[in-house]
Amino acid sequence: MKISISRILRSHRRTIALVITRDARLVVRAPLQTTMAEIETLVERKRNWITTKLAQAQQRQGLHRMNPFSDGELFRYKGQQYPLTITTNERSIRLNDHHILFPERLLANPERAMIYWYAHEALRAVTERVQYYSETHGFRHTGITVTGARTRWGSCSQANRLCFSWRLILTPEPVIDYVVVHELCHTVEKNHSARFWNRVGAILPDYKERKALLKEY
């Protein structure tokens, strides 16, 4: 059966990207001159990956429609999935070895509470890694901010202020390190030149593998 493409977005990008949206649709981002035949060929070649990701998106939709923030619902943290446990014994959200403990008193606005916790955890994680790589490689920055950005994992301002999306805490630690190093290197190189990537590679020789893993998120 032919895979349905919900939307094709053409721009001045150089490569074709396949995106599975949160509502389980396939969106293709392609260079301006890309033909429909080229797109369909790539979609067919990536059939297994696409169908797997669509099924996962559909499953997530089903979970949130049925009974969001209930015992057993899975939430991602540093690349792993942990079941939620609603508890009356905790005052704040906490992760133990096997579960995310979620206070019953926060169920009045659970999504806001969970995002706040994720943002707090993201700030703690990236601050520790920024400090580590700054001390070991001599980087200087002017501050760290965690935002709700959906389209960028991180950024570095002209004044060398670092911003990271709280969603970074959902990814594995090697990915977090890659994004941190990427933005720290921008404090020295304000572009994606060969010198920039050489600097990243000198710190993380496997950065290409980490970058590819990041795209899965």
CYANA upper distance limits for C-alpha pairs under 8 A (distance plus 0.5 A):
  3 ILE  CA     43 VAL  CA      8.03
  3 ILE  CA     44 GLU  CA      8.19
  3 ILE  CA     47 ARG  CA      8.14
  4 SER  CA     26 LEU  CA      7.70
  5 ILE  CA     25 ARG  CA      7.94
  5 ILE  CA     26 LEU  CA      5.76
  5 ILE  CA     27 VAL  CA      6.70
  5 ILE  CA     28 VAL  CA      7.79
  6 SER  CA     25 ARG  CA      6.46
  6 SER  CA     26 LEU  CA      5.96
  6 SER  CA     27 VAL  CA      6.19
  7 ARG  CA     26 LEU  CA      7.55
  7 ARG  CA     27 VAL  CA      5.40
  7 ARG  CA     28 VAL  CA      6.78
  8 ILE  CA     27 VAL  CA      6.42
  8 ILE  CA     28 VAL  CA      5.23
  8 ILE  CA     29 ARG  CA      6.41
  8 ILE  CA     30 ALA  CA      7.71
  9 LEU  CA     27 VAL  CA      8.06
  9 LEU  CA     28 VAL  CA      6.62
  9 LEU  CA     29 ARG  CA      5.24
  9 LEU  CA     30 ALA  CA      6.68
 10 ARG  CA     29 ARG  CA      6.33
 10 ARG  CA     30 ALA  CA      5.33
 10 ARG  CA     31 PRO  CA      5.90
 10 ARG  CA     32 LEU  CA      5.55
 11 SER  CA     29 ARG  CA      8.04
 11 SER  CA     30 ALA  CA      6.94
 11 SER  CA     31 PRO  CA      5.78
 11 SER  CA     32 LEU  CA      5.79
 12 HIS  CA     31 PRO  CA      5.99
 12 HIS  CA     32 LEU  CA      6.54
 13 ARG  CA     30 ALA  CA      7.22
 13 ARG  CA     31 PRO  CA      5.58
 13 ARG  CA     32 LEU  CA      8.24
 14 ARG  CA     30 ALA  CA      8.11
 14 ARG  CA     31 PRO  CA      6.14
 15 THR  CA     30 ALA  CA      6.74
 15 THR  CA     31 PRO  CA      6.72
 16 ILE  CA     28 VAL  CA      7.54
 16 ILE  CA     29 ARG  CA      6.12
 16 ILE  CA     30 ALA  CA      4.92
 16 ILE  CA     31 PRO  CA      7.12
 16 ILE  CA     39 ILE  CA      8.22
 17 ALA  CA     28 VAL  CA      6.33
 17 ALA  CA     29 ARG  CA      5.54
 17 ALA  CA     30 ALA  CA      6.96
 18 LEU  CA     26 LEU  CA      7.47
 18 LEU  CA     27 VAL  CA      6.57
 18 LEU  CA     28 VAL  CA      5.34
 18 LEU  CA     29 ARG  CA      6.98
 18 LEU  CA     43 VAL  CA      8.44
 19 VAL  CA     26 LEU  CA      6.30
 19 VAL  CA     27 VAL  CA      5.56
 19 VAL  CA     28 VAL  CA      6.66
 19 VAL  CA     29 ARG  CA      8.18
 20 ILE  CA     24 ALA  CA      6.58
 20 ILE  CA     25 ARG  CA      6.08
 20 ILE  CA     26 LEU  CA      5.36
 20 ILE  CA     27 VAL  CA      6.84
 20 ILE  CA     50 ILE  CA      8.12
 20 ILE  CA     53 LYS  CA      7.25
 20 ILE  CA     54 LEU  CA      7.10
 20 ILE  CA     57 ALA  CA      8.24
 21 THR  CA     25 ARG  CA      5.77
 21 THR  CA     26 LEU  CA      7.06
 21 THR  CA     27 VAL  CA      7.75
 21 THR  CA     57 ALA  CA      8.13
 22 ARG  CA     57 ALA  CA      6.58
 22 ARG  CA     61 GLN  CA      8.37
 23 ASP  CA     57 ALA  CA      7.13
 23 ASP  CA     58 GLN  CA      7.63
 23 ASP  CA     61 GLN  CA      7.42
 24 ALA  CA     54 LEU  CA      5.82
 24 ALA  CA     55 ALA  CA      8.21
 24 ALA  CA     57 ALA  CA      5.58
 24 ALA  CA     58 GLN  CA      6.16
 25 ARG  CA     54 LEU  CA      7.61
 26 LEU  CA     50 ILE  CA      8.41
 26 LEU  CA     54 LEU  CA      8.33
 28 VAL  CA     39 ILE  CA      8.44
 30 ALA  CA     34 THR  CA      6.87
 30 ALA  CA     39 ILE  CA      8.48
 34 THR  CA     38 GLU  CA      7.01
 34 THR  CA     39 ILE  CA      7.69
 35 THR  CA     39 ILE  CA      7.01
 36 MET  CA     40 GLU  CA      6.61
 37 ALA  CA     41 THR  CA      6.56
 38 GLU  CA     42 LEU  CA      6.84
 39 ILE  CA     43 VAL  CA      6.69
 40 GLU  CA     44 GLU  CA      6.60
 41 THR  CA     45 ARG  CA      6.71
 42 LEU  CA     46 LYS  CA      6.65
 43 VAL  CA     47 ARG  CA      6.44
 43 VAL  CA     50 ILE  CA      8.31
 46 LYS  CA     50 ILE  CA      6.60
 47 ARG  CA     51 THR  CA      6.57
 48 ASN  CA     52 THR  CA      6.66
 49 TRP  CA     53 LYS  CA      6.71
 50 ILE  CA     54 LEU  CA      6.52
 51 THR  CA     55 ALA  CA      6.60
 52 THR  CA     56 GLN  CA      6.80
 53 LYS  CA     57 ALA  CA      6.67
 54 LEU  CA     58 GLN  CA      6.61
 55 ALA  CA     59 GLN  CA      6.59
 56 GLN  CA     60 ARG  CA      6.74
 57 ALA  CA     61 GLN  CA      6.74
 58 GLN  CA     62 GLY  CA      6.75
 59 GLN  CA     63 LEU  CA      6.78
 60 ARG  CA     64 HIS  CA      6.85
 61 GLN  CA     65 ARG  CA      6.64
 62 GLY  CA     66 MET  CA      6.59
 63 LEU  CA     67 ASN  CA      6.91
 63 LEU  CA     68 PRO  CA      6.86
 63 LEU  CA     73 GLU  CA      7.92
 64 HIS  CA     68 PRO  CA      5.07
 64 HIS  CA     69 PHE  CA      8.41
 68 PRO  CA     73 GLU  CA      7.91
 69 PHE  CA     73 GLU  CA      6.88
 69 PHE  CA     84 LEU  CA      7.82
 69 PHE  CA    107 LEU  CA      8.16
 69 PHE  CA    110 PRO  CA      7.44
 70 SER  CA     84 LEU  CA      7.39
 70 SER  CA     85 THR  CA      8.00
 70 SER  CA     86 ILE  CA      7.45
 71 ASP  CA     83 PRO  CA      7.69
 71 ASP  CA     84 LEU  CA      5.80
 71 ASP  CA     85 THR  CA      5.45
 71 ASP  CA     86 ILE  CA      6.33
 72 GLY  CA     83 PRO  CA      5.17
 72 GLY  CA     84 LEU  CA      5.56
 72 GLY  CA     85 THR  CA      6.93
 73 GLU  CA     83 PRO  CA      5.80
 73 GLU  CA     84 LEU  CA      5.84
 74 LEU  CA     81 GLN  CA      6.33
 74 LEU  CA     82 TYR  CA      5.85
 74 LEU  CA     83 PRO  CA      4.92
 74 LEU  CA     84 LEU  CA      6.65
 75 PHE  CA     81 GLN  CA      5.87
 75 PHE  CA     82 TYR  CA      5.88
 75 PHE  CA     83 PRO  CA      6.82
 75 PHE  CA     84 LEU  CA      7.50
 75 PHE  CA    100 ILE  CA      8.44
 76 ARG  CA     80 GLN  CA      5.95
 76 ARG  CA     81 GLN  CA      4.84
 76 ARG  CA     82 TYR  CA      6.72
 76 ARG  CA    170 LEU  CA      5.91
 76 ARG  CA    171 THR  CA      8.45
 77 TYR  CA     81 GLN  CA      6.75
 77 TYR  CA     82 TYR  CA      7.76
 77 TYR  CA    169 ILE  CA      6.51
 77 TYR  CA    170 LEU  CA      5.06
 77 TYR  CA    171 THR  CA      7.32
 77 TYR  CA    172 PRO  CA      8.34
 78 LYS  CA    169 ILE  CA      5.91
 78 LYS  CA    170 LEU  CA      5.30
 78 LYS  CA    171 THR  CA      5.13
 78 LYS  CA    172 PRO  CA      4.83
 78 LYS  CA    173 GLU  CA      6.52
 79 GLY  CA    170 LEU  CA      6.14
 79 GLY  CA    171 THR  CA      4.97
 79 GLY  CA    172 PRO  CA      4.63
 79 GLY  CA    173 GLU  CA      8.06
 80 GLN  CA    170 LEU  CA      8.40
 80 GLN  CA    172 PRO  CA      7.96
 82 TYR  CA     98 HIS  CA      6.97
 82 TYR  CA     99 HIS  CA      5.76
 82 TYR  CA    100 ILE  CA      6.68
 83 PRO  CA     98 HIS  CA      8.05
 83 PRO  CA     99 HIS  CA      5.76
 83 PRO  CA    100 ILE  CA      6.74
 84 LEU  CA     99 HIS  CA      6.36
 84 LEU  CA    100 ILE  CA      5.41
 84 LEU  CA    101 LEU  CA      6.65
 84 LEU  CA    102 PHE  CA      7.18
 85 THR  CA     99 HIS  CA      6.89
 85 THR  CA    100 ILE  CA      6.54
 85 THR  CA    101 LEU  CA      5.46
 85 THR  CA    102 PHE  CA      6.38
 86 ILE  CA    101 LEU  CA      6.62
 86 ILE  CA    102 PHE  CA      5.36
 86 ILE  CA    103 PRO  CA      6.33
 86 ILE  CA    104 GLU  CA      6.23
 87 THR  CA    101 LEU  CA      6.91
 87 THR  CA    102 PHE  CA      6.39
 87 THR  CA    103 PRO  CA      5.49
 87 THR  CA    104 GLU  CA      6.10
 88 THR  CA    103 PRO  CA      6.20
 88 THR  CA    104 GLU  CA      6.08
 88 THR  CA    105 ARG  CA      8.05
 89 ASN  CA    103 PRO  CA      7.65
 90 GLU  CA     94 ARG  CA      8.41
 90 GLU  CA    101 LEU  CA      7.89
 90 GLU  CA    102 PHE  CA      7.81
 90 GLU  CA    103 PRO  CA      5.87
 91 ARG  CA    103 PRO  CA      6.53
 91 ARG  CA    105 ARG  CA      8.50
 92 SER  CA    102 PHE  CA      7.50
 92 SER  CA    103 PRO  CA      6.57
 93 ILE  CA    100 ILE  CA      7.58
 93 ILE  CA    101 LEU  CA      6.12
 93 ILE  CA    102 PHE  CA      5.41
 93 ILE  CA    103 PRO  CA      6.79
 93 ILE  CA    114 MET  CA      8.22
 93 ILE  CA    117 TRP  CA      7.30
 94 ARG  CA    100 ILE  CA      6.33
 94 ARG  CA    101 LEU  CA      5.64
 94 ARG  CA    102 PHE  CA      7.40
 95 LEU  CA     99 HIS  CA      6.51
 95 LEU  CA    100 ILE  CA      4.99
 95 LEU  CA    101 LEU  CA      6.52
 96 ASN  CA    100 ILE  CA      6.91
 96 ASN  CA    101 LEU  CA      7.92
102 PHE  CA    106 LEU  CA      7.99
103 PRO  CA    107 LEU  CA      7.99
106 LEU  CA    110 PRO  CA      6.09
106 LEU  CA    113 ALA  CA      7.11
109 ASN  CA    113 ALA  CA      6.97
110 PRO  CA    114 MET  CA      6.57
111 GLU  CA    115 ILE  CA      6.66
112 ARG  CA    116 TYR  CA      6.63
113 ALA  CA    117 TRP  CA      6.75
114 MET  CA    118 TYR  CA      6.62
115 ILE  CA    119 ALA  CA      6.52
115 ILE  CA    166 TRP  CA      8.46
116 TYR  CA    120 HIS  CA      6.70
117 TRP  CA    121 GLU  CA      6.64
118 TYR  CA    122 ALA  CA      6.48
118 TYR  CA    166 TRP  CA      6.69
118 TYR  CA    167 ARG  CA      7.93
118 TYR  CA    169 ILE  CA      7.19
119 ALA  CA    123 LEU  CA      6.64
119 ALA  CA    146 VAL  CA      7.08
119 ALA  CA    147 THR  CA      8.19
119 ALA  CA    166 TRP  CA      5.20
119 ALA  CA    167 ARG  CA      8.23
119 ALA  CA    169 ILE  CA      8.42
120 HIS  CA    124 ARG  CA      6.80
121 GLU  CA    125 ALA  CA      6.60
121 GLU  CA    169 ILE  CA      7.40
122 ALA  CA    126 VAL  CA      6.52
122 ALA  CA    146 VAL  CA      7.71
122 ALA  CA    165 SER  CA      8.44
122 ALA  CA    166 TRP  CA      5.82
122 ALA  CA    167 ARG  CA      8.10
122 ALA  CA    168 LEU  CA      7.13
122 ALA  CA    169 ILE  CA      5.53
123 LEU  CA    127 THR  CA      6.35
123 LEU  CA    144 ILE  CA      8.47
123 LEU  CA    145 THR  CA      7.88
123 LEU  CA    146 VAL  CA      6.48
123 LEU  CA    166 TRP  CA      7.95
124 ARG  CA    128 GLU  CA      6.82
125 ALA  CA    129 ARG  CA      6.95
125 ALA  CA    169 ILE  CA      8.12
126 VAL  CA    130 VAL  CA      6.34
126 VAL  CA    164 PHE  CA      8.48
126 VAL  CA    176 ILE  CA      7.79
126 VAL  CA    180 VAL  CA      7.39
127 THR  CA    131 GLN  CA      6.56
127 THR  CA    144 ILE  CA      7.66
128 GLU  CA    132 TYR  CA      6.75
129 ARG  CA    133 TYR  CA      6.71
129 ARG  CA    177 ASP  CA      7.21
129 ARG  CA    180 VAL  CA      7.47
130 VAL  CA    134 SER  CA      6.36
130 VAL  CA    180 VAL  CA      6.73
130 VAL  CA    181 VAL  CA      8.21
130 VAL  CA    184 LEU  CA      8.14
131 GLN  CA    135 GLU  CA      6.56
132 TYR  CA    136 THR  CA      6.71
133 TYR  CA    137 HIS  CA      6.22
133 TYR  CA    138 GLY  CA      8.12
133 TYR  CA    139 PHE  CA      7.78
133 TYR  CA    181 VAL  CA      7.69
134 SER  CA    138 GLY  CA      5.63
134 SER  CA    139 PHE  CA      4.89
134 SER  CA    140 ARG  CA      6.97
134 SER  CA    184 LEU  CA      8.28
135 GLU  CA    139 PHE  CA      7.56
139 PHE  CA    184 LEU  CA      7.10
139 PHE  CA    185 CYS  CA      8.31
139 PHE  CA    187 THR  CA      7.82
139 PHE  CA    188 VAL  CA      8.49
140 ARG  CA    160 ASN  CA      8.18
140 ARG  CA    184 LEU  CA      8.44
140 ARG  CA    187 THR  CA      7.64
141 HIS  CA    159 ALA  CA      8.48
141 HIS  CA    160 ASN  CA      5.53
141 HIS  CA    161 ARG  CA      6.35
141 HIS  CA    162 LEU  CA      7.60
141 HIS  CA    184 LEU  CA      8.13
141 HIS  CA    187 THR  CA      7.41
142 THR  CA    159 ALA  CA      7.45
142 THR  CA    160 ASN  CA      6.08
142 THR  CA    161 ARG  CA      5.38
142 THR  CA    162 LEU  CA      8.02
143 GLY  CA    160 ASN  CA      8.12
143 GLY  CA    161 ARG  CA      5.46
143 GLY  CA    162 LEU  CA      6.60
144 ILE  CA    161 ARG  CA      6.64
144 ILE  CA    162 LEU  CA      5.35
144 ILE  CA    163 CYS  CA      6.32
144 ILE  CA    164 PHE  CA      8.30
145 THR  CA    161 ARG  CA      8.33
145 THR  CA    162 LEU  CA      6.78
145 THR  CA    163 CYS  CA      5.22
145 THR  CA    164 PHE  CA      6.85
146 VAL  CA    163 CYS  CA      6.19
146 VAL  CA    164 PHE  CA      5.40
146 VAL  CA    165 SER  CA      6.06
146 VAL  CA    166 TRP  CA      6.31
147 THR  CA    163 CYS  CA      7.34
147 THR  CA    164 PHE  CA      6.60
147 THR  CA    165 SER  CA      5.43
147 THR  CA    166 TRP  CA      6.51
148 GLY  CA    165 SER  CA      5.98
148 GLY  CA    166 TRP  CA      6.54
148 GLY  CA    167 ARG  CA      8.08
149 ALA  CA    153 TRP  CA      7.72
149 ALA  CA    164 PHE  CA      8.29
149 ALA  CA    165 SER  CA      5.67
149 ALA  CA    166 TRP  CA      8.16
150 ARG  CA    165 SER  CA      7.70
150 ARG  CA    167 ARG  CA      8.38
152 ARG  CA    164 PHE  CA      8.40
152 ARG  CA    165 SER  CA      7.44
153 TRP  CA    164 PHE  CA      6.21
153 TRP  CA    165 SER  CA      5.67
153 TRP  CA    167 ARG  CA      8.01
153 TRP  CA    168 LEU  CA      6.97
153 TRP  CA    179 VAL  CA      7.62
154 GLY  CA    162 LEU  CA      7.80
154 GLY  CA    163 CYS  CA      5.87
154 GLY  CA    164 PHE  CA      4.69
154 GLY  CA    165 SER  CA      6.62
154 GLY  CA    179 VAL  CA      7.16
154 GLY  CA    180 VAL  CA      8.31
154 GLY  CA    183 GLU  CA      7.18
155 SER  CA    162 LEU  CA      6.38
155 SER  CA    163 CYS  CA      5.67
155 SER  CA    164 PHE  CA      7.07
155 SER  CA    183 GLU  CA      6.52
156 CYS  CA    160 ASN  CA      6.07
156 CYS  CA    161 ARG  CA      6.08
156 CYS  CA    162 LEU  CA      5.18
156 CYS  CA    163 CYS  CA      6.86
156 CYS  CA    183 GLU  CA      6.22
156 CYS  CA    184 LEU  CA      8.10
156 CYS  CA    186 HIS  CA      6.79
156 CYS  CA    187 THR  CA      7.34
157 SER  CA    161 ARG  CA      5.73
157 SER  CA    162 LEU  CA      7.16
158 GLN  CA    187 THR  CA      8.41
158 GLN  CA    190 LYS  CA      8.34
160 ASN  CA    186 HIS  CA      8.36
160 ASN  CA    187 THR  CA      5.87
162 LEU  CA    183 GLU  CA      7.39
162 LEU  CA    184 LEU  CA      8.29
164 PHE  CA    168 LEU  CA      7.76
167 ARG  CA    171 THR  CA      8.13
168 LEU  CA    176 ILE  CA      6.91
169 ILE  CA    176 ILE  CA      7.93
171 THR  CA    175 VAL  CA      6.72
171 THR  CA    176 ILE  CA      7.19
171 THR  CA    214 LEU  CA      7.93
171 THR  CA    217 TYR  CA      7.61
172 PRO  CA    176 ILE  CA      7.00
173 GLU  CA    177 ASP  CA      6.69
174 PRO  CA    178 TYR  CA      6.76
174 PRO  CA    210 ARG  CA      6.95
175 VAL  CA    179 VAL  CA      6.83
175 VAL  CA    210 ARG  CA      6.04
175 VAL  CA    211 LYS  CA      7.65
175 VAL  CA    213 LEU  CA      7.54
175 VAL  CA    214 LEU  CA      6.46
176 ILE  CA    180 VAL  CA      6.70
177 ASP  CA    181 VAL  CA      6.54
178 TYR  CA    182 HIS  CA      6.44
178 TYR  CA    204 LEU  CA      7.99
178 TYR  CA    207 TYR  CA      7.00
178 TYR  CA    210 ARG  CA      6.89
178 TYR  CA    211 LYS  CA      7.61
179 VAL  CA    183 GLU  CA      6.75
180 VAL  CA    184 LEU  CA      6.63
181 VAL  CA    185 CYS  CA      6.54
181 VAL  CA    200 VAL  CA      7.17
181 VAL  CA    203 ILE  CA      8.28
182 HIS  CA    186 HIS  CA      7.13
182 HIS  CA    200 VAL  CA      6.90
183 GLU  CA    187 THR  CA      7.45
184 LEU  CA    188 VAL  CA      8.04
185 CYS  CA    189 GLU  CA      6.57
185 CYS  CA    196 PHE  CA      7.21
185 CYS  CA    199 ARG  CA      7.30
185 CYS  CA    200 VAL  CA      7.08
186 HIS  CA    190 LYS  CA      5.42
186 HIS  CA    191 ASN  CA      7.41
186 HIS  CA    196 PHE  CA      7.99
189 GLU  CA    193 SER  CA      8.39
189 GLU  CA    195 ARG  CA      8.02
189 GLU  CA    196 PHE  CA      6.14
191 ASN  CA    196 PHE  CA      7.37
192 HIS  CA    196 PHE  CA      6.03
192 HIS  CA    197 TRP  CA      7.20
193 SER  CA    197 TRP  CA      7.08
194 ALA  CA    198 ASN  CA      6.52
195 ARG  CA    199 ARG  CA      6.67
196 PHE  CA    200 VAL  CA      6.90
197 TRP  CA    201 GLY  CA      6.47
198 ASN  CA    202 ALA  CA      6.55
199 ARG  CA    203 ILE  CA      7.22
200 VAL  CA    204 LEU  CA      6.49
200 VAL  CA    205 PRO  CA      8.21
200 VAL  CA    207 TYR  CA      7.73
201 GLY  CA    205 PRO  CA      5.09
201 GLY  CA    206 ASP  CA      7.65
201 GLY  CA    207 TYR  CA      6.77
206 ASP  CA    210 ARG  CA      7.08
207 TYR  CA    211 LYS  CA      6.42
208 LYS  CA    212 ALA  CA      6.64
209 GLU  CA    213 LEU  CA      6.74
210 ARG  CA    214 LEU  CA      6.71
211 LYS  CA    215 LYS  CA      7.11
212 ALA  CA    216 GLU  CA      7.61
213 LEU  CA    217 TYR  CA      7.97
